Amino acid sequence: MHAVAIKKSLMKRNPWLIEAVFKAYSQSKQKAYDYMAKAAWFKDSLPWFGQEFDETRALMGDNYYSYGIESNRKTLEALFRYSYQQGLCSKELTIEELFESSSLELTESPL
């Protein structure tokens, strides 16, 4: 759905930045999940917000917007494969060549 990019020069000067950005986005997402679970149903204008939220979690689990390479590996590999097959890339990319090695092991804390 989305990706966050950080310039290599910035990563080299600040090696802690990758993990810090990952944690910040993960914490922000958790706050959004908490808001949706507790208060969004009466503040949002969608008439069936609560039902949609419950159905989404039942179908996709509590963490339906998972972050990190491992939890999205199949999706990323399919994207790379289709991009190559459809002529958008001159070769099939790999996760290891596209993502900084220190980001490969980042995972979210359990919800």
Backbone as XML, in Angstrom:
<?xml version="1.0"?>
<chain id="A" units="angstrom">
  <residue number="1" name="MET">
    <atom name="N" x="0.820" y="-1.180" z="0.000"/>
    <atom name="CA" x="0.000" y="0.000" z="0.000"/>
    <atom name="C" x="0.871" y="1.253" z="0.000"/>
  </residue>
  <residue number="2" name="HIS">
    <atom name="N" x="1.819" y="1.351" z="0.928"/>
    <atom name="CA" x="2.727" y="2.487" z="0.998"/>
    <atom name="C" x="4.112" y="1.989" z="1.408"/>
  </residue>
  <residue number="3" name="ALA">
    <atom name="N" x="5.097" y="2.779" z="1.101"/>
    <atom name="CA" x="6.459" y="2.510" z="1.545"/>
    <atom name="C" x="7.074" y="3.829" z="2.007"/>
  </residue>
  <residue number="4" name="VAL">
    <atom name="N" x="8.028" y="3.732" z="2.895"/>
    <atom name="CA" x="8.750" y="4.901" z="3.374"/>
    <atom name="C" x="10.175" y="4.793" z="2.861"/>
  </residue>
  <residue number="5" name="ALA">
    <atom name="N" x="10.664" y="5.842" z="2.258"/>
    <atom name="CA" x="12.021" y="5.861" z="1.725"/>
    <atom name="C" x="12.871" y="6.840" z="2.535"/>
  </residue>
  <residue number="6" name="ILE">
    <atom name="N" x="14.122" y="6.438" z="2.749"/>
    <atom name="CA" x="15.085" y="7.296" z="3.443"/>
    <atom name="C" x="16.341" y="7.330" z="2.575"/>
  </residue>
  <residue number="7" name="LYS">
    <atom name="N" x="16.846" y="8.505" z="2.327"/>
    <atom name="CA" x="18.055" y="8.636" z="1.514"/>
    <atom name="C" x="19.216" y="7.877" z="2.143"/>
  </residue>
  <residue number="8" name="LYS">
    <atom name="N" x="20.033" y="7.233" z="1.295"/>
    <atom name="CA" x="21.189" y="6.491" z="1.787"/>
    <atom name="C" x="22.146" y="7.389" z="2.560"/>
  </residue>
  <residue number="9" name="SER">
    <atom name="N" x="22.339" y="8.588" z="2.074"/>
    <atom name="CA" x="23.269" y="9.501" z="2.751"/>
    <atom name="C" x="22.772" y="9.821" z="4.162"/>
  </residue>
  <residue number="10" name="LEU">
    <atom name="N" x="21.480" y="9.947" z="4.325"/>
    <atom name="CA" x="20.899" y="10.218" z="5.634"/>
    <atom name="C" x="21.029" y="8.993" z="6.554"/>
  </residue>
  <residue number="11" name="MET">
    <atom name="N" x="20.823" y="7.803" z="5.992"/>
    <atom name="CA" x="20.972" y="6.569" z="6.783"/>
    <atom name="C" x="22.415" y="6.380" z="7.252"/>
  </residue>
  <residue number="12" name="LYS">
    <atom name="N" x="23.355" y="6.713" z="6.379"/>
    <atom name="CA" x="24.773" y="6.535" z="6.746"/>
    <atom name="C" x="25.179" y="7.482" z="7.871"/>
  </residue>
  <residue number="13" name="ARG">
    <atom name="N" x="24.647" y="8.690" z="7.850"/>
    <atom name="CA" x="24.963" y="9.654" z="8.910"/>
    <atom name="C" x="24.221" y="9.349" z="10.211"/>
  </residue>
  <residue number="14" name="ASN">
    <atom name="N" x="23.071" y="8.686" z="10.089"/>
    <atom name="CA" x="22.213" y="8.403" z="11.247"/>
    <atom name="C" x="21.745" y="6.947" z="11.204"/>
  </residue>
  <residue number="15" name="PRO">
    <atom name="N" x="22.600" y="5.988" z="11.532"/>
    <atom name="CA" x="22.239" y="4.575" z="11.394"/>
    <atom name="C" x="21.049" y="4.146" z="12.256"/>
  </residue>
  <residue number="16" name="TRP">
    <atom name="N" x="20.718" y="4.893" z="13.264"/>
    <atom name="CA" x="19.593" y="4.593" z="14.142"/>
    <atom name="C" x="18.259" y="4.980" z="13.514"/>
  </residue>
  <residue number="17" name="LEU">
    <atom name="N" x="18.293" y="5.746" z="12.426"/>
    <atom name="CA" x="17.088" y="6.348" z="11.858"/>
    <atom name="C" x="16.081" y="5.318" z="11.341"/>
  </residue>
  <residue number="18" name="ILE">
    <atom name="N" x="16.542" y="4.257" z="10.712"/>
    <atom name="CA" x="15.625" y="3.258" z="10.146"/>
    <atom name="C" x="14.735" y="2.673" z="11.232"/>
  </residue>
  <residue number="19" name="GLU">
    <atom name="N" x="15.335" y="2.231" z="12.310"/>
    <atom name="CA" x="14.553" y="1.639" z="13.394"/>
    <atom name="C" x="13.655" y="2.681" z="14.063"/>
  </residue>
  <residue number="20" name="ALA">
    <atom name="N" x="14.150" y="3.894" z="14.226"/>
    <atom name="CA" x="13.352" y="4.945" z="14.867"/>
    <atom name="C" x="12.111" y="5.284" z="14.042"/>
  </residue>
  <residue number="21" name="VAL">
    <atom name="N" x="12.264" y="5.390" z="12.737"/>
    <atom name="CA" x="11.121" y="5.686" z="11.861"/>
    <atom name="C" x="10.138" y="4.522" z="11.881"/>
  </residue>
  <residue number="22" name="PHE">
    <atom name="N" x="10.643" y="3.301" z="11.820"/>
    <atom name="CA" x="9.784" y="2.110" z="11.874"/>
    <atom name="C" x="8.967" y="2.095" z="13.170"/>
  </residue>
  <residue number="23" name="LYS">
    <atom name="N" x="9.630" y="2.347" z="14.285"/>
    <atom name="CA" x="8.928" y="2.355" z="15.578"/>
    <atom name="C" x="7.899" y="3.485" z="15.647"/>
  </residue>
  <residue number="24" name="ALA">
    <atom name="N" x="8.243" y="4.643" z="15.123"/>
    <atom name="CA" x="7.303" y="5.774" z="15.151"/>
    <atom name="C" x="6.039" y="5.457" z="14.350"/>
  </residue>
  <residue number="25" name="TYR">
    <atom name="N" x="6.208" y="4.896" z="13.171"/>
    <atom name="CA" x="5.043" y="4.527" z="12.366"/>
    <atom name="C" x="4.241" y="3.414" z="13.046"/>
  </residue>
  <residue number="26" name="SER">
    <atom name="N" x="4.912" y="2.446" z="13.637"/>
    <atom name="CA" x="4.220" y="1.357" z="14.328"/>
    <atom name="C" x="3.414" y="1.872" z="15.508"/>
  </residue>
  <residue number="27" name="GLN">
    <atom name="N" x="3.993" y="2.783" z="16.282"/>
    <atom name="CA" x="3.275" y="3.356" z="17.423"/>
    <atom name="C" x="2.085" y="4.194" z="16.963"/>
  </residue>
  <residue number="28" name="SER">
    <atom name="N" x="2.270" y="4.923" z="15.898"/>
    <atom name="CA" x="1.179" y="5.740" z="15.359"/>
    <atom name="C" x="0.034" y="4.853" z="14.881"/>
  </residue>
  <residue number="29" name="LYS">
    <atom name="N" x="0.369" y="3.766" z="14.204"/>
    <atom name="CA" x="-0.664" y="2.847" z="13.739"/>
    <atom name="C" x="-1.421" y="2.246" z="14.911"/>
  </residue>
  <residue number="30" name="GLN">
    <atom name="N" x="-0.704" y="1.875" z="15.964"/>
    <atom name="CA" x="-1.352" y="1.305" z="17.141"/>
    <atom name="C" x="-2.330" y="2.302" z="17.755"/>
  </residue>
  <residue number="31" name="LYS">
    <atom name="N" x="-1.945" y="3.571" z="17.796"/>
    <atom name="CA" x="-2.857" y="4.601" z="18.309"/>
    <atom name="C" x="-4.102" y="4.710" z="17.432"/>
  </residue>
  <residue number="32" name="ALA">
    <atom name="N" x="-3.921" y="4.599" z="16.129"/>
    <atom name="CA" x="-5.081" y="4.641" z="15.223"/>
    <atom name="C" x="-5.984" y="3.437" z="15.442"/>
  </residue>
  <residue number="33" name="TYR">
    <atom name="N" x="-5.398" y="2.252" z="15.594"/>
    <atom name="CA" x="-6.190" y="1.051" z="15.880"/>
    <atom name="C" x="-6.969" y="1.232" z="17.189"/>
  </residue>
  <residue number="34" name="ASP">
    <atom name="N" x="-6.288" y="1.731" z="18.216"/>
    <atom name="CA" x="-6.947" y="1.941" z="19.514"/>
    <atom name="C" x="-8.106" y="2.927" z="19.376"/>
  </residue>
  <residue number="35" name="TYR">
    <atom name="N" x="-7.884" y="3.996" z="18.639"/>
    <atom name="CA" x="-8.934" y="4.987" z="18.420"/>
    <atom name="C" x="-10.130" y="4.348" z="17.714"/>
  </residue>
  <residue number="36" name="MET">
    <atom name="N" x="-9.856" y="3.571" z="16.664"/>
    <atom name="CA" x="-10.951" y="2.941" z="15.926"/>
    <atom name="C" x="-11.729" y="1.981" z="16.811"/>
  </residue>
  <residue number="37" name="ALA">
    <atom name="N" x="-11.036" y="1.274" z="17.666"/>
    <atom name="CA" x="-11.698" y="0.293" z="18.530"/>
    <atom name="C" x="-12.524" y="0.951" z="19.627"/>
  </residue>
  <residue number="38" name="LYS">
    <atom name="N" x="-12.085" y="2.109" z="20.103"/>
    <atom name="CA" x="-12.724" y="2.708" z="21.276"/>
    <atom name="C" x="-13.653" y="3.876" z="20.958"/>
  </residue>
  <residue number="39" name="ALA">
    <atom name="N" x="-13.296" y="4.717" z="20.012"/>
    <atom name="CA" x="-14.027" y="5.969" z="19.875"/>
    <atom name="C" x="-14.498" y="6.292" z="18.460"/>
  </residue>
  <residue number="40" name="ALA">
    <atom name="N" x="-13.910" y="5.710" z="17.467"/>
    <atom name="CA" x="-14.233" y="6.131" z="16.098"/>
    <atom name="C" x="-15.678" y="5.871" z="15.721"/>
  </residue>
  <residue number="41" name="TRP">
    <atom name="N" x="-16.278" y="4.843" z="16.279"/>
    <atom name="CA" x="-17.648" y="4.494" z="15.888"/>
    <atom name="C" x="-18.642" y="5.617" z="16.176"/>
  </residue>
  <residue number="42" name="PHE">
    <atom name="N" x="-18.391" y="6.428" z="17.199"/>
    <atom name="CA" x="-19.342" y="7.504" z="17.472"/>
    <atom name="C" x="-18.846" y="8.867" z="16.995"/>
  </residue>
  <residue number="43" name="LYS">
    <atom name="N" x="-17.629" y="8.942" z="16.479"/>
    <atom name="CA" x="-17.111" y="10.210" z="15.970"/>
    <atom name="C" x="-17.039" y="10.227" z="14.443"/>
  </residue>
  <residue number="44" name="ASP">
    <atom name="N" x="-17.079" y="9.067" z="13.836"/>
    <atom name="CA" x="-16.959" y="8.966" z="12.388"/>
    <atom name="C" x="-18.334" y="9.061" z="11.750"/>
  </residue>
  <residue number="45" name="SER">
    <atom name="N" x="-18.411" y="9.599" z="10.552"/>
    <atom name="CA" x="-19.699" y="9.767" z="9.889"/>
    <atom name="C" x="-20.152" y="8.525" z="9.124"/>
  </residue>
  <residue number="46" name="LEU">
    <atom name="N" x="-19.316" y="7.500" z="9.065"/>
    <atom name="CA" x="-19.734" y="6.272" z="8.387"/>
    <atom name="C" x="-20.817" y="5.579" z="9.206"/>
  </residue>
  <residue number="47" name="PRO">
    <atom name="N" x="-21.951" y="5.248" z="8.601"/>
    <atom name="CA" x="-23.060" y="4.714" z="9.382"/>
    <atom name="C" x="-22.807" y="3.319" z="9.970"/>
  </residue>
  <residue number="48" name="TRP">
    <atom name="N" x="-21.967" y="2.532" z="9.330"/>
    <atom name="CA" x="-21.719" y="1.173" z="9.828"/>
    <atom name="C" x="-20.244" y="0.970" z="10.177"/>
  </residue>
  <residue number="49" name="PHE">
    <atom name="N" x="-19.641" y="1.991" z="10.729"/>
    <atom name="CA" x="-18.203" y="1.925" z="11.036"/>
    <atom name="C" x="-17.877" y="0.738" z="11.933"/>
  </residue>
  <residue number="50" name="GLY">
    <atom name="N" x="-18.611" y="0.589" z="13.031"/>
    <atom name="CA" x="-18.329" y="-0.488" z="13.977"/>
    <atom name="C" x="-18.423" y="-1.851" z="13.336"/>
  </residue>
  <residue number="51" name="GLN">
    <atom name="N" x="-19.431" y="-2.072" z="12.524"/>
    <atom name="CA" x="-19.598" y="-3.355" z="11.847"/>
    <atom name="C" x="-18.457" y="-3.599" z="10.863"/>
  </residue>
  <residue number="52" name="GLU">
    <atom name="N" x="-18.107" y="-2.600" z="10.087"/>
    <atom name="CA" x="-17.015" y="-2.734" z="9.115"/>
    <atom name="C" x="-15.682" y="-3.021" z="9.818"/>
  </residue>
  <residue number="53" name="PHE">
    <atom name="N" x="-15.438" y="-2.322" z="10.903"/>
    <atom name="CA" x="-14.213" y="-2.526" z="11.670"/>
    <atom name="C" x="-14.145" y="-3.957" z="12.204"/>
  </residue>
  <residue number="54" name="ASP">
    <atom name="N" x="-15.245" y="-4.432" z="12.786"/>
    <atom name="CA" x="-15.283" y="-5.799" z="13.323"/>
    <atom name="C" x="-15.125" y="-6.844" z="12.225"/>
  </residue>
  <residue number="55" name="GLU">
    <atom name="N" x="-15.765" y="-6.633" z="11.088"/>
    <atom name="CA" x="-15.660" y="-7.586" z="9.983"/>
    <atom name="C" x="-14.247" y="-7.616" z="9.392"/>
  </residue>
  <residue number="56" name="THR">
    <atom name="N" x="-13.624" y="-6.462" z="9.299"/>
    <atom name="CA" x="-12.252" y="-6.399" z="8.789"/>
    <atom name="C" x="-11.311" y="-7.175" z="9.702"/>
  </residue>
  <residue number="57" name="ARG">
    <atom name="N" x="-11.434" y="-6.958" z="11.005"/>
    <atom name="CA" x="-10.572" y="-7.667" z="11.964"/>
    <atom name="C" x="-10.849" y="-9.167" z="11.954"/>
  </residue>
  <residue number="58" name="ALA">
    <atom name="N" x="-12.104" y="-9.560" z="11.802"/>
    <atom name="CA" x="-12.433" y="-10.985" z="11.753"/>
    <atom name="C" x="-11.827" y="-11.646" z="10.518"/>
  </residue>
  <residue number="59" name="LEU">
    <atom name="N" x="-11.835" y="-10.950" z="9.395"/>
    <atom name="CA" x="-11.314" y="-11.488" z="8.153"/>
    <atom name="C" x="-9.791" y="-11.446" z="8.078"/>
  </residue>
  <residue number="60" name="MET">
    <atom name="N" x="-9.188" y="-10.328" z="8.537"/>
    <atom name="CA" x="-7.759" y="-10.092" z="8.313"/>
    <atom name="C" x="-6.913" y="-10.098" z="9.576"/>
  </residue>
  <residue number="61" name="GLY">
    <atom name="N" x="-7.547" y="-10.244" z="10.731"/>
    <atom name="CA" x="-6.800" y="-10.218" z="11.983"/>
    <atom name="C" x="-6.710" y="-8.814" z="12.552"/>
  </residue>
  <residue number="62" name="ASP">
    <atom name="N" x="-6.226" y="-8.730" z="13.783"/>
    <atom name="CA" x="-6.150" y="-7.435" z="14.466"/>
    <atom name="C" x="-5.163" y="-6.476" z="13.816"/>
  </residue>
  <residue number="63" name="ASN">
    <atom name="N" x="-4.104" y="-7.002" z="13.227"/>
    <atom name="CA" x="-3.079" y="-6.159" z="12.612"/>
    <atom name="C" x="-3.206" y="-6.238" z="11.092"/>
  </residue>
  <residue number="64" name="TYR">
    <atom name="N" x="-4.282" y="-5.697" z="10.558"/>
    <atom name="CA" x="-4.558" y="-5.853" z="9.133"/>
    <atom name="C" x="-3.707" y="-4.952" z="8.249"/>
  </residue>
  <residue number="65" name="TYR">
    <atom name="N" x="-2.974" y="-4.031" z="8.822"/>
    <atom name="CA" x="-1.977" y="-3.254" z="8.088"/>
    <atom name="C" x="-0.608" y="-3.593" z="8.671"/>
  </residue>
  <residue number="66" name="SER">
    <atom name="N" x="-0.119" y="-4.774" z="8.396"/>
    <atom name="CA" x="1.139" y="-5.197" z="9.005"/>
    <atom name="C" x="2.319" y="-4.421" z="8.415"/>
  </residue>
  <residue number="67" name="TYR">
    <atom name="N" x="3.293" y="-4.150" z="9.260"/>
    <atom name="CA" x="4.506" y="-3.441" z="8.856"/>
    <atom name="C" x="5.676" y="-4.414" z="8.928"/>
  </residue>
  <residue number="68" name="GLY">
    <atom name="N" x="6.680" y="-4.152" z="8.141"/>
    <atom name="CA" x="7.893" y="-4.957" z="8.158"/>
    <atom name="C" x="7.997" y="-5.826" z="6.914"/>
  </residue>
  <residue number="69" name="ILE">
    <atom name="N" x="9.221" y="-6.200" z="6.614"/>
    <atom name="CA" x="9.503" y="-6.975" z="5.406"/>
    <atom name="C" x="8.920" y="-8.386" z="5.495"/>
  </residue>
  <residue number="70" name="GLU">
    <atom name="N" x="9.203" y="-9.099" z="6.573"/>
    <atom name="CA" x="8.771" y="-10.496" z="6.672"/>
    <atom name="C" x="7.269" y="-10.645" z="6.558"/>
  </residue>
  <residue number="71" name="SER">
    <atom name="N" x="6.517" y="-9.809" z="7.222"/>
    <atom name="CA" x="5.061" y="-9.946" z="7.176"/>
    <atom name="C" x="4.485" y="-9.548" z="5.812"/>
  </residue>
  <residue number="72" name="ASN">
    <atom name="N" x="5.293" y="-8.925" z="4.986"/>
    <atom name="CA" x="4.846" y="-8.509" z="3.647"/>
    <atom name="C" x="5.672" y="-9.137" z="2.527"/>
  </residue>
  <residue number="73" name="ARG">
    <atom name="N" x="6.486" y="-10.121" z="2.853"/>
    <atom name="CA" x="7.399" y="-10.727" z="1.881"/>
    <atom name="C" x="6.672" y="-11.241" z="0.637"/>
  </residue>
  <residue number="74" name="LYS">
    <atom name="N" x="5.619" y="-12.013" z="0.798"/>
    <atom name="CA" x="4.914" y="-12.586" z="-0.356"/>
    <atom name="C" x="4.356" y="-11.490" z="-1.265"/>
  </residue>
  <residue number="75" name="THR">
    <atom name="N" x="3.799" y="-10.461" z="-0.667"/>
    <atom name="CA" x="3.238" y="-9.354" z="-1.439"/>
    <atom name="C" x="4.336" y="-8.624" z="-2.203"/>
  </residue>
  <residue number="76" name="LEU">
    <atom name="N" x="5.437" y="-8.335" z="-1.529"/>
    <atom name="CA" x="6.549" y="-7.636" z="-2.183"/>
    <atom name="C" x="7.125" y="-8.466" z="-3.326"/>
  </residue>
  <residue number="77" name="GLU">
    <atom name="N" x="7.323" y="-9.763" z="-3.093"/>
    <atom name="CA" x="7.874" y="-10.628" z="-4.143"/>
    <atom name="C" x="6.930" y="-10.721" z="-5.333"/>
  </residue>
  <residue number="78" name="ALA">
    <atom name="N" x="5.631" y="-10.745" z="-5.091"/>
    <atom name="CA" x="4.655" y="-10.749" z="-6.192"/>
    <atom name="C" x="4.735" y="-9.430" z="-6.962"/>
  </residue>
  <residue number="79" name="LEU">
    <atom name="N" x="4.851" y="-8.322" z="-6.244"/>
    <atom name="CA" x="4.987" y="-7.012" z="-6.888"/>
    <atom name="C" x="6.219" y="-6.974" z="-7.789"/>
  </residue>
  <residue number="80" name="PHE">
    <atom name="N" x="7.339" y="-7.473" z="-7.291"/>
    <atom name="CA" x="8.573" y="-7.488" z="-8.080"/>
    <atom name="C" x="8.420" y="-8.380" z="-9.314"/>
  </residue>
  <residue number="81" name="ARG">
    <atom name="N" x="7.808" y="-9.538" z="-9.124"/>
    <atom name="CA" x="7.609" y="-10.479" z="-10.231"/>
    <atom name="C" x="6.713" y="-9.863" z="-11.304"/>
  </residue>
  <residue number="82" name="TYR">
    <atom name="N" x="5.572" y="-9.299" z="-10.903"/>
    <atom name="CA" x="4.647" y="-8.700" z="-11.866"/>
    <atom name="C" x="5.272" y="-7.493" z="-12.559"/>
  </residue>
  <residue number="83" name="SER">
    <atom name="N" x="6.025" y="-6.702" z="-11.822"/>
    <atom name="CA" x="6.679" y="-5.538" z="-12.428"/>
    <atom name="C" x="7.631" y="-5.962" z="-13.531"/>
  </residue>
  <residue number="84" name="TYR">
    <atom name="N" x="8.349" y="-7.047" z="-13.297"/>
    <atom name="CA" x="9.270" y="-7.569" z="-14.310"/>
    <atom name="C" x="8.489" y="-8.159" z="-15.488"/>
  </residue>
  <residue number="85" name="GLN">
    <atom name="N" x="7.499" y="-8.993" z="-15.185"/>
    <atom name="CA" x="6.724" y="-9.652" z="-16.237"/>
    <atom name="C" x="5.995" y="-8.648" z="-17.125"/>
  </residue>
  <residue number="86" name="GLN">
    <atom name="N" x="5.580" y="-7.535" z="-16.554"/>
    <atom name="CA" x="4.835" y="-6.532" z="-17.314"/>
    <atom name="C" x="5.748" y="-5.483" z="-17.952"/>
  </residue>
  <residue number="87" name="GLY">
    <atom name="N" x="7.062" y="-5.670" z="-17.819"/>
    <atom name="CA" x="8.008" y="-4.781" z="-18.472"/>
    <atom name="C" x="8.243" y="-3.457" z="-17.761"/>
  </residue>
  <residue number="88" name="LEU">
    <atom name="N" x="7.821" y="-3.364" z="-16.514"/>
    <atom name="CA" x="8.046" y="-2.129" z="-15.764"/>
    <atom name="C" x="9.465" y="-2.057" z="-15.213"/>
  </residue>
  <residue number="89" name="CYS">
    <atom name="N" x="10.106" y="-3.221" z="-15.044"/>
    <atom name="CA" x="11.496" y="-3.311" z="-14.580"/>
    <atom name="C" x="12.276" y="-4.166" z="-15.564"/>
  </residue>
  <residue number="90" name="SER">
    <atom name="N" x="13.553" y="-3.873" z="-15.722"/>
    <atom name="CA" x="14.377" y="-4.640" z="-16.663"/>
    <atom name="C" x="14.841" y="-5.967" z="-16.097"/>
  </residue>
  <residue number="91" name="LYS">
    <atom name="N" x="14.690" y="-6.149" z="-14.782"/>
    <atom name="CA" x="15.010" y="-7.421" z="-14.132"/>
    <atom name="C" x="14.101" y="-7.586" z="-12.925"/>
  </residue>
  <residue number="92" name="GLU">
    <atom name="N" x="13.988" y="-8.813" z="-12.449"/>
    <atom name="CA" x="13.153" y="-9.051" z="-11.272"/>
    <atom name="C" x="13.950" y="-8.665" z="-10.031"/>
  </residue>
  <residue number="93" name="LEU">
    <atom name="N" x="13.458" y="-7.686" z="-9.320"/>
    <atom name="CA" x="14.133" y="-7.186" z="-8.124"/>
    <atom name="C" x="14.017" y="-8.191" z="-6.977"/>
  </residue>
  <residue number="94" name="THR">
    <atom name="N" x="14.885" y="-8.038" z="-5.991"/>
    <atom name="CA" x="14.801" y="-8.848" z="-4.779"/>
    <atom name="C" x="14.706" y="-7.919" z="-3.577"/>
  </residue>
  <residue number="95" name="ILE">
    <atom name="N" x="14.171" y="-8.452" z="-2.529"/>
    <atom name="CA" x="14.040" y="-7.682" z="-1.291"/>
    <atom name="C" x="15.408" y="-7.228" z="-0.805"/>
  </residue>
  <residue number="96" name="GLU">
    <atom name="N" x="16.378" y="-8.130" z="-0.858"/>
    <atom name="CA" x="17.710" y="-7.830" z="-0.331"/>
    <atom name="C" x="18.406" y="-6.697" z="-1.082"/>
  </residue>
  <residue number="97" name="GLU">
    <atom name="N" x="18.145" y="-6.558" z="-2.376"/>
    <atom name="CA" x="18.791" y="-5.469" z="-3.107"/>
    <atom name="C" x="18.012" y="-4.160" z="-3.040"/>
  </residue>
  <residue number="98" name="LEU">
    <atom name="N" x="16.761" y="-4.227" z="-2.659"/>
    <atom name="CA" x="15.936" y="-3.030" z="-2.639"/>
    <atom name="C" x="15.848" y="-2.379" z="-1.261"/>
  </residue>
  <residue number="99" name="PHE">
    <atom name="N" x="16.004" y="-3.186" z="-0.201"/>
    <atom name="CA" x="15.857" y="-2.665" z="1.159"/>
    <atom name="C" x="17.179" y="-2.725" z="1.911"/>
  </residue>
  <residue number="100" name="GLU">
    <atom name="N" x="17.420" y="-1.738" z="2.733"/>
    <atom name="CA" x="18.609" y="-1.688" z="3.592"/>
    <atom name="C" x="18.621" y="-2.929" z="4.490"/>
  </residue>
  <residue number="101" name="SER">
    <atom name="N" x="19.768" y="-3.555" z="4.625"/>
    <atom name="CA" x="19.858" y="-4.811" z="5.386"/>
    <atom name="C" x="19.373" y="-4.673" z="6.828"/>
  </residue>
  <residue number="102" name="SER">
    <atom name="N" x="19.602" y="-3.520" z="7.438"/>
    <atom name="CA" x="19.159" y="-3.346" z="8.827"/>
    <atom name="C" x="17.643" y="-3.278" z="8.962"/>
  </residue>
  <residue number="103" name="SER">
    <atom name="N" x="16.928" y="-3.081" z="7.856"/>
    <atom name="CA" x="15.466" y="-3.024" z="7.916"/>
    <atom name="C" x="14.814" y="-4.391" z="7.752"/>
  </residue>
  <residue number="104" name="LEU">
    <atom name="N" x="15.578" y="-5.382" z="7.315"/>
    <atom name="CA" x="14.998" y="-6.689" z="6.996"/>
    <atom name="C" x="14.450" y="-7.419" z="8.216"/>
  </residue>
  <residue number="105" name="GLU">
    <atom name="N" x="15.002" y="-7.172" z="9.370"/>
    <atom name="CA" x="14.584" y="-7.888" z="10.577"/>
    <atom name="C" x="13.629" y="-7.102" z="11.470"/>
  </residue>
  <residue number="106" name="LEU">
    <atom name="N" x="13.281" y="-5.892" z="11.080"/>
    <atom name="CA" x="12.381" y="-5.085" z="11.908"/>
    <atom name="C" x="10.978" y="-5.695" z="11.921"/>
  </residue>
  <residue number="107" name="THR">
    <atom name="N" x="10.444" y="-5.887" z="13.121"/>
    <atom name="CA" x="9.081" y="-6.409" z="13.264"/>
    <atom name="C" x="8.368" y="-5.593" z="14.327"/>
  </residue>
  <residue number="108" name="GLU">
    <atom name="N" x="7.075" y="-5.599" z="14.226"/>
    <atom name="CA" x="6.261" y="-4.874" z="15.195"/>
    <atom name="C" x="6.116" y="-5.657" z="16.488"/>
  </residue>
  <residue number="109" name="SER">
    <atom name="N" x="5.908" y="-4.947" z="17.548"/>
    <atom name="CA" x="5.563" y="-5.597" z="18.816"/>
    <atom name="C" x="4.177" y="-6.174" z="18.663"/>
  </residue>
  <residue number="110" name="PRO">
    <atom name="N" x="3.890" y="-7.286" z="19.337"/>
    <atom name="CA" x="2.536" y="-7.855" z="19.245"/>
    <atom name="C" x="1.495" y="-6.841" z="19.704"/>
  </residue>
  <residue number="111" name="LEU">
    <atom name="N" x="0.339" y="-6.876" z="19.061"/>
    <atom name="CA" x="-0.744" y="-5.936" z="19.401"/>
    <atom name="C" x="-1.362" y="-6.295" z="20.736"/>
  </residue>
</chain>
